[in-house]
């Protein structure tokens, strides 16, 4: 049979070990060596974006982000690639770096 010639034995434990090792390596990369790892925030936020969705859905308090800023500071990490800034002065520093259209709009507004 064709299926017998194409099949190969896969050890189920080896697959689980591989998944666990990849998960651990990804955790250490995102939490310790990622470019945004210097910014504080909830531990799960450095690993997955699902944390923010779950937290927003679970909490009835709409000010949960304000509470996080009180706990962690002006700049917090909400997901592996997402930062939240609590100071409005940061807008110029963030967006004036390379966005020419935003630079033009902000210079007209200020």
N, C-alpha and C positions, 0 to 999 in steps of 0.2 A: 504494500500500500504506500501511497505517496505520503500520507501523514506520518507513517513510521520512519520514513527516511529523513523527513524534515524536523522531526521532534528530537530534542536533546534533553537529557535529564537536568533539571534545575533544582537545586537544593533550596527548599523554602526558607530554611534558616539563613542561608547565605543572602537571600534577597532582603530579609528583615535586617540582617546585620549591615548590609549596604545602605539601606534607608536610614537606619539609626546613625551610621557614621556620617552620611551626607547631611543629616539634620544637625548633628553636633558641629560639624565644620562650618555650616552656614550660620549657626548661632554665634560661634566665636568670631567669624568674619564680621557679621552685622553688628555685633555688640562691642567688639574691641578694636577692629582694624578698619572699619568702614570710614570714609571721609567725614561723615556726620557723627561719628561715635563720641566726639568730644562734647556734644550737647547732651544735657541731662534730660531725663524723662522717664516714664514708666518702662520697666524692663521689657515687657511684652511689646511695647510700641517700637522698640528698636528691632524687633524680629518680624512683625507682621502688621499689615494695615487693618486686618480684621479687628484688632484690639479697639481702635477708635470707633468703628461701626458698632461693635458690641457694646461699648461703653456708652455711646450716645443713645442707643436703643434701650439699654437697661436702666439708665438713670432718668428720673423725671425732672431733675434740676437742669435747666438750660445753661446754668453758669458753671458747668463742670470744667470747662476750659479755663475759666478764671481761677477756679480752685487749683488747677494744675499749675498755673503761672505763679500763684502764691506759694505753692510748695516747691517748685523747681527753679523759678527765676524768670527773667525776661524772655529768654529764648529756650524753648523746649522742643524735644523731638517727639512727634506724634506718630510717626511711621518710619520705616527704614529710609525713605527719601523725602520726608515731610517735616518741616520745622514750623513752629508757630512763634510769632513775635508779638509781644504785648505793648511795645513802645511804638507810637506812630512815627517817631523820628527815624525809625529803621527803614521806612518805605523808600526814602531817597537813596540810602546806602545800598539797598538791595536792587532796586530797579534802575538806578542811574548808571550802573556798571556797564551795561552793554546793549540796552534796549533803546534804540534811537527814538522810536515813536513815543514811548513812555517818557523819555527824557524831555521831549518837546512838550508833551502835555503837562508834566509836572512843573516845568519851568514857566509855563503860562499861568498855571494855577497859583504858584507861590510868588 
